[in-house]
Amino acid sequence: MKLVIIESPFKREALKKYLGSGYEVFATKGHIRDLPTKGLAVDIKNNFEPKYEIVPEKKELIEDLRKKANSAEEVYIATDPDREGEAISWHVANILGFDKNKNCRIEFNEISKKAVTKALEHPRQIDLKLVNAQQARRVLDRLVGYKLSPILCKKIAPKLSAGRVQSVALKLVVDREREIENFVPEEYWLVNAHLKKSASQIKALLSTYKNKKYQPKSKEEVDKILEECKDKPFTVTQIKKSKTKSHAPAPFTTSTMQQDALNKLGLSLARTTASAQQLYEGVEIQGEGKIALITYIRTDSVRVSQDAQNACLDFIRNKYGSEYLPSKPNIYTSKQNAQDAHEAIRPITMDITPEMAKPTLSSDNYKLYKLIYEIFLASQISEAEYSNVSVNIDCQDYGFKVSGRTMEFPGYTAVYKEYVEKDKEEGLAGKLPKLEESEQLSCEKITTEQKFTKPPARYTEASLVKAMEEKGIGRPATYASTITVINSRKYTQKEGKYLYPTELGRKINDYLEKFFSGVINVKFTAHMEQRLDDIASKGEDWHSVVSSFYNGFDKLLERADKSSVTMKEPPKETDIICDKCGGKMLIRNGKYGQFLACSNFPKCKNTKPIEMQVKKVGVCPECHSSMIERKSKKGKIFYSCERYPDCKFMSWDIPTGERCPKCNSPLVQKGKRIVCSSNECDYKVDN
């Protein structure tokens, strides 16, 4: 019997279909060795060596794994094909006592017969460059979190956390809000001439004055235009005809999938991530059993394998005809800072269409699979072709313009048409009537509309992911967890689909800008991501990368800690009288929440708990109301929604109100971590 070790138990059934009876599949359910949840666990004086330990709840699982590995004919470690997966493989190999040169690592970008068979034929050594890049990231994040968070607790409020990437993501949200608040709108006007040719109507937009670009800025300017154009002829001065082509969009990366899922399907980041994970790991398909439908979902590449491209081109030829094939296959280029470790996100096979899969897929899974399938199919189809005509029409010194466009060949829009954005640009029409230069047109009316420039839009989860990707902050595997953390910590909040910084989020950002702007900023964070990439691609020493960061960071920590600057809320005076000295009691914030303390401290050290009839904690993930702390008949504390019995959600741990980006189960607070409430899911992030 040969043993294949994977991370997620949800992959097991789909994978076993392709391995056959001679293999057993064992799931680690994520990390089995990691930095402990308590303490720094990084030896700063000893070259930043991490102090790993067995994850406490995985001890029995590891014993079982060792037994199976010892009795196995061969052992393959098939954790996820990314840096974190490589690090997990390394930890597994260490626990099992494997030689570092052992060819035990296999990886596949998709759970398919061909990919799995090929992986088994080409096992390799664990890539220590990838492992070290992940170690450096883990150590850097631990240093920032465990060194910076206590300062925020000391200077602002208890139970706060900071993170190397999460604090920069928060900064983006705060900076955008300030940009909106400081925005000064500017007035401008649209002027449209409604012209007529026979039975056809033409709406032309004012665009020039004395042959120069022109946009009126006031009603006085508009009144002048109306007066000067009143009862004057409108003459066609120029007609330009052209042919244009529109190229198909690239297949999805993690970022573009998350953006399109929100913008086109209305799926939140958590729902999208959960659905994508399920489609990758395997879902029930009628007549097929449990199979995986899409390739690996954490990628920044738009590259497509030759086999997948050829299969797609055959599908296009058979379904749409040869005229829909491009003259040469479409090739897309990944962004400059992309790791390009995996293919784009695509369907594993074109044979399972969204409609075939629909009967057994959940609503979210069907919608996302359809989107992924159709964007990939469209990406391999020829360009859409258009006939364009642009007409300039003059009246006195004013130039009006109208453009028309008609489709000559649909190309990729034959597949992607229901998602293609309609062009709403002013002055763009459909098919125009036949016009001749020097021809005069009658003007039925001139309409005007006052407008004001608008501030930039607030971030949505999708546009924040896009900004993080464009600025080089984080990587595909970290986008969802980063945004989840700042939401669950109440540093940001959602109103509709938009993200706003809370007052607490602003305060944290202000403090970090004052004392840590050298490291908590977009440019430096992107630079550190590049250094991590250099470890993975060039084999740079990870200890040196961490050291170069920490040497400067340590000085900032010391300066902030010694500073008298504080952003703590001042104590609130109450009418409660101290029963020891007669002074007034104050409400203060402490490590475990608010409490009453005598205003004559330190002469009087009297303190008391604040008696509250109901203790509200956490947020209900079902209806977003507050959760109430309750006690069971046996005295065990649990949490239930304050809207009970209308909402019957309850939890043994404090829920954050967010959903797991892997499986969509509620996220809960456990110690200093946010974890998935599902026992079958290994998702967790340091809080």
Beta strands, then each sheet from edge to edge (+ up, - down):
strand 1: 2-6
strand 2: 23-27
strand 3: 33-34
strand 4: 42-43
strand 5: 49-50
strand 6: 53-54
strand 7: 74-77
strand 8: 187-197
strand 9: 200-209
strand 10: 212-213
strand 11: 234-246
strand 12: 283-285
strand 13: 289-291
strand 14: 384-395
strand 15: 398-409
strand 16: 428-429
strand 17: 440-452
strand 18: 492-495
strand 19: 498-501
strand 20: 572-577
strand 21: 584-590
strand 22: 593-598
strand 23: 607-609
strand 24: 616-619
strand 25: 626-631
strand 26: 637-641
strand 27: 650-651
strand 28: 654-659
strand 29: 666-670
strand 30: 673-676
strand 31: 684-686
sheet 1: 2+ 1+ 7+
sheet 2: 3+ 6-
sheet 3: 4+ 5-
sheet 4: 10+ 9- 8+ 17- 11+ 14- 15+ 16+
sheet 5: 12+ 13-
sheet 6: 18+ 19-
sheet 7: 20+ 21- 22+ 23-
sheet 8: 24+ 25- 26+ 27-
sheet 9: 28+ 29- 30+ 31-
end
